[in-house]
Amino acid sequence: MGKRGRLMLKVTINENLCKGCEMCVIACPKKIIELNKGKINAKGYNPVHIVDESKCTGCASCAVMCPDVVITLED
């Protein structure tokens, strides 16, 4: 359990499959996902990354919106 008794979830992004469409960036209510402009993946895109995982509420909006299913949430 994390802060205030809520279950802490780990967000995993498969950066090599991310095409940088930013649907997850738009969907995140905490605005903690952004393009990693300093990195290019195997497909030639800037993948997204979490800038502050401690602020994640585990709502899974990012995973639901991802058209390529590159985001997963785990216990």
SULJOVEN-V705318 format. One record per pair of residues at least 12 apart in sequence whose C-alpha atoms are under 10 Angstrom apart, sorted by the first residue. I is the first residue (numbers start at 1). GAP is how many residues later the second one is. Records with the same first field share a line. If there is no record, write none. Layout:
I->GAP, GAP
//
This chain:
1->74
2->52
3->51
6->51, 52
7->50, 51, 68
8->45, 46, 48, 49, 50, 65, 66, 67
9->44, 45, 47, 48, 49, 50, 51, 63, 64, 65, 66
10->43, 44, 46, 48, 62, 63, 64, 65
11->38, 39, 42, 45, 47, 49, 51, 52, 60, 61, 62, 63, 64
12->37, 38, 51, 58, 59, 60, 61, 62
13->34, 35, 36, 37, 50, 56, 57, 58, 59, 60
14->27, 33, 34, 35, 54, 55, 56, 57, 58
15->21, 24, 25, 26, 27, 28, 30, 31, 32, 33, 34, 55, 56
16->24, 25, 26, 27, 28, 29, 30, 31, 54
17->24, 25, 26, 28, 30, 51, 52, 53, 54
18->23, 24, 25, 26, 27, 28, 29, 30, 31, 48, 49, 50, 51, 52, 53
19->21, 22, 23, 24, 25, 26, 27, 28, 29, 47, 48, 49, 51
20->14, 15, 16, 17, 20, 21, 24, 25, 26, 27, 28, 29, 46
21->14, 24, 25, 26, 27, 45, 46, 47
22->12, 13, 25, 26, 40, 43, 44
23->25, 38, 39, 40, 41, 42, 43, 44
24->24, 25, 36, 37, 38, 39, 40, 41, 42, 43, 47
25->23, 24, 25, 36, 37, 40, 41
26->35, 36, 39
27->33, 34, 35, 36, 37, 38, 39
28->28, 29, 31, 32, 33, 34, 35, 37
29->27, 28, 30, 32, 33
30->22, 25, 26, 27, 29
31->19, 20, 21, 24, 25
32->17, 18, 19, 20, 21, 22, 23, 24
33->15, 16, 17, 18, 19, 20, 23, 29
34->12, 13, 14, 15, 16, 17
35->12, 13, 14, 15, 16
36->12, 13, 14, 15
37->12
48->23
58->15, 16, 17
59->14
60->12, 13
//
